Amino acid sequence: MKTLMTSLIAVVIMAATVSQAGEKKCSSVGDAEDRWNFNMKSEALACLDEIITADPANAKAHFLKGKYCFATGNYGCARERFAAGPVKVKYASEIAGFYKNAGDGRLNAGDVKQAEEFYLEAGNYNPAISKETADSLFANGKAKKDDNLLYLAGRL
């Protein structure tokens, strides 16, 4: 009985928190993160748009918008946000990781061409990733000598 009551109280608190997150005015990237974490994706993106409109130099807002766009598969939006202002310099390592992980996923799914595109994009943020990935693909026989990735990574 005590466990049931504790669970019910937790559900009520969580529901109230979600409701407050949706009604709360968007004034910080933390507000957008709260919305995203409560699976309120469109509200989180709208919140970030408000912040970016009010402060176009807000690198964290641009980065989070790019991260969230990337997570939803909107790579054009992500690329645009990642290229904004000081985002590339400040968050290059994390952005490179997003693209590398996406490339790994595509490669594991057998889509070498799409994997290559993600790896090359990762290399725009961390050139070592393209070189390391090219070396690994070449060593494992997953890439051919005429693949763009190998050429651009300086293997040829």
TALINPE-V899271 format. One record per residue. SS is DSSP state (2 for helix, 1 for strand, 0 for the rest). Layout:
# TALINPE-V899271
SS, SS
This chain:
# TALINPE-V899271
0, 2, 2, 2, 2, 2, 2, 2, 2, 2, 2, 2, 2, 2, 2, 2, 2, 2, 2, 2, 2, 2, 2, 0, 0, 0, 0, 0, 2, 2, 2, 2, 2, 2, 2, 2, 2, 0, 0, 0, 2, 2, 2, 2, 2, 2, 2, 2, 2, 2, 2, 2, 2, 2, 0, 0, 0, 0, 2, 2, 2, 2, 2, 2, 2, 2, 2, 2, 2, 2, 2, 0, 0, 0, 2, 2, 2, 2, 2, 2, 2, 2, 0, 0, 0, 0, 2, 2, 2, 2, 2, 2, 2, 2, 2, 2, 2, 2, 2, 2, 2, 2, 2, 2, 2, 2, 2, 2, 0, 0, 0, 2, 2, 2, 2, 2, 2, 2, 2, 2, 2, 2, 2, 2, 2, 0, 2, 2, 2, 2, 2, 2, 2, 2, 2, 2, 2, 2, 2, 0, 0, 0, 0, 0, 0, 0, 0, 2, 2, 2, 2, 2, 0, 0, 0, 0
